[in-house]
Amino acid sequence: MDIYSVVAPLPERFNLCDYFLDRNLREGRTQKVALRCGDEARTFGDLSSRARLVAAALRRAGARPEERVLIVLPDGVEFAETWFGTLRAGCVFAMVNPLSKREAFDDYLEYTKARIVVTHTDVLPEIGPAVRASRWCKTLLVVGPDAGGFTAYESALSAEKPDSPAAEMEPTGPDDLAGWLFTSGSTGKPKACVHTHADFAYNTETYALQVAGYRESDVCLSVPKLFFGYATGTNLMFPFRVGASVVLFPGRATADELFDQIERFKPTFLTHVPTMINNMLRSPRIDSADLASLRVCLSAGEALPAKLYEEWKARTGVEILDGIGSAEMFHIYISNYPGDVKLGSLGKIVPGYEAQIVDPEGRVVKDGEPGRLRIRGGSTALCYWADKAKSRETFQGEWCTTADIFRRDAQGYYYYEGRDDDLLKVSGIWVSPLEIENVLLEHPSVAEVCVIGCEDDEKLVKPLAFVVLKDRLQGDDAIAADLKAHVKKKLAPYKYPRWFEWRESLPKNDRGKVARKILRQEIENRGR
């Protein structure tokens, strides 16, 4: 079967602003609430009108089709209308974390060469100096009470009319450029994966509609923020495709914040990450929280331990559809399915995609053997911007070769073993740190853990575990001995951690994943 046949051909003129937003007006949802953020509510009609004003304001500021607009906003109504307005104007969205620091903004401005940036008052202390020093940025639109000498967002929009020629939909096509998705920068500075309008529609028609099962009646809430492609899909694009509603909140995602949002808005669809699943389950509020509204829970971004899944399912009765996607492929291409969740696995291939697991020479390996994952489908990025060598290494024709190590069983379920640079060679045998971490998480004293490789006195690599203990326990030799014994009971003897380091918390990157590279660098700097 042709994998691409699962999605109907797109028309010659195609723009994601129309596909995700304006179609809701034609389908009778003009007055339906599309978005809630605190006390604010916006209908689909409201957002469409505001997106028109954004498009007109961008064009007045000199925006041209296929040029980047850098969006540096917290989650809120302005993020949504700016995102849609950028597409409406035929421009290319590039979204970055508003909590970034001055040096990162210097890099993003130079890399994107964005002439227009949209940000928030709270971000000005870091981004303002970077914009003033930029060779490229000519207009900074600022949401919030103080524009800091730049252009106030609301003033720019109030000068426009939603029915003016400047507010019209750019007649883009499926293969025109639509957006940049940044990688997480696990091996250096983030790189931008360049995507077309068709890429985002393809995964919506396959994963969102055929696997996750979004419905018009859904109310969607997300732990990760909209600048992260995982959330842009699950908590903006996918819900709007079916006319569902989304809930946004601008602050940091904490267990208390999630409980508050769930209590207030009764979401049915929750975009989660394993770290927050763990935090919510360890919260004193978990026993009294009303989670009955939840229908679907997604997880991605980092490995989901089986123990966390079992605890969450026992508490809520809701399955977690764990899956894997990437900036390179826009969104999830392997996933567990409703009613078909296999513990420890990431599920099966999403319709419209094909996967191979290959050895270092590019040969497909047998079921049960680990290797690098190759994936193809209708959402593959064109390239990494301004990185031809890395693009050649990753993108070969229709195929995207990832740095992820997987194995597949005979039933077609895929299992994540880690990234190729995370695997440890212990006693001459490759070991996945995730395997050790999952076993340690089964111990009643362990809340969080990250395993990396360290050299012993003989310059041989052995596992070291960074551990966060529950209930404010203090790590000591007795607990270390108990944890070693626990691992030895479950795994081959050579896999147990030789050392433990006790932490109150583990460092996270801006996607909420445990920042393994920071811990690895810390050990390397010590010369251990």
URLINZI-V982869 format. One line per field, one symbol per residue. ss: DSSP state (~ for helix, > for strand, _ for the rest). phi: phi as a letter, one per 40 degrees, with the letter a starting at -180 (. if undefined). A space follows every 10 residues. Layout:
BEGIN
ss=???
phi=???
END
This chain:
BEGIN
ss=__~~~~____ _____~~~~~ ~~~~~~____ __>>>>>__> >>>~~~~~~~ ~~~~~~~~~~ _______>>> >>____~~~~ ~~~~~~~~__ _>>>>_____ _~~~~~~~~~ ~~___>>>>> ~~~~~~~~~~ ~~~_____>> >>>_______ >>~~~~~~__ ____~~~___ ______>>>> >>________ _>>>>>~~~~ ~~~~~~~~~~ ~~______>> >>______~~ ~~~~~~~~~~ ~~__>>>>__ ____~~~~~~ ~~~~~___>> >>_~~~~~~~ ~~________ _____>>>>_ _____~~~~~ ~~~~~~___> >>>>>>____ >>>>>_>__> _______>>_ __>>>>>>__ ___>______ >>>>>>>___ ___>___~~~ ~~~~>>__>> >>>>>>>>__ ___>>>>>>_ ___>>>__>> >_~~~~~~~~ ~____>>>>> >>>>>_____ >>>>>>>>>~ ~~____~~~~ ~~~~~~~~~~ __~~~___>> >>_____>__ ___>_~~~~~ ~~~~~~__
phi=.cccccbcdc ccbabccccc bcdccccgbd ccccabagcc abcccdcccc ccccdccccc chcbdgccbc bbbccicccc cccccccdcg cbcbbbcccc bdcccdcccc ccfccbbbab dccddccdcc cccccbcbbb cbchcbcfgc ccdccccccb bcbcdccccc ccbdcccbab bcccgcbicd bcccbcdcdc cccccccccc bcgcbcccbb bbccccccdd cdccbacccc dbgcbbbbac cccbcccccc ccccbfcbbb cbbddcdccc cccccccbcc bcccbbbbaa gacccdccdc cccccbgbcb ccabaaccbf gcbbacbdga bbdgbcgbcc dgbbbbbbcd cgccccdgcc accbbaicbc ccaccfaccc ccccbbgccb cccccbbbcc cgcbbcbhcc cccbbbfgbc bccccccccc cccccbcaaa bbcbccccgb cbcbbcbbcc ffcbcacccd cccdcccccc bddcccccbb bcbcabcbcc cgcccdcccc cdccccgc
END
